[in-house]
Amino acid sequence: MAFDISLLRSLFTSSLKRANIGKAAADVLEQGMNGVYSVAFTIGTEDGSNVINVAIQASDAAGNDIEERCGIVIGLFADANGDAFQTAEDYTIAAGTDGDVLEVVADKLLFVITEADGDADIDFTLTGAGTSYLIAFGLGGQIIGTSGAMTHAA
């Protein structure tokens, strides 16, 4: 099921301007997905501070890692199929050591900018128990990557 990408572009553009993320983010948005065909997620283990780090790698149609900055739309869902956005969890979401992240809709929709080698990582902090799934979308609305369960223990 595709969604209206013009609405997302408008939302991202206004959010980027409000957040003052900078020219690099705006450039990525203008250029589109830069040939991103798929996104792979690696879900880390929860640390003692209730943080799970999720690594993200964008790939081209041949399966090669993207070797340039790109923008990726990622949703947080209650199930692996993406039938419903997650609503139970109240995450603190921050960029890890690679790339940057903007919460477009709190705890539901993210815009991620990778580094020049097509990777990024995000830290998800949750006090208490909860499970969510990450799904990446191409700018045409197609699903280009799905994570396994991201589960925080109680």
NORCORLIN-V753989 format. One record per run of one state. SS is the DSSP state (hx for helix, st for strand, lp for the rest). FROM is the first residue (numbers start at 1). LEN is the number of residues. If there is no record, write none. Layout:
BEGIN
SS_FROM_LEN + SS_FROM_LEN
END
This chain:
BEGIN
lp_1_4 + hx_5_15 + lp_20_3 + hx_23_9 + lp_32_6 + st_38_6 + lp_44_7 + st_51_9 + lp_60_5 + st_65_1 + lp_66_5 + st_71_7 + lp_78_7 + st_85_1 + lp_86_6 + st_92_4 + lp_96_4 + st_100_6 + lp_106_3 + st_109_5 + lp_114_5 + st_119_7 + lp_126_4 + st_130_8 + lp_138_5 + st_143_4 + lp_147_3 + st_150_3 + lp_153_2
END
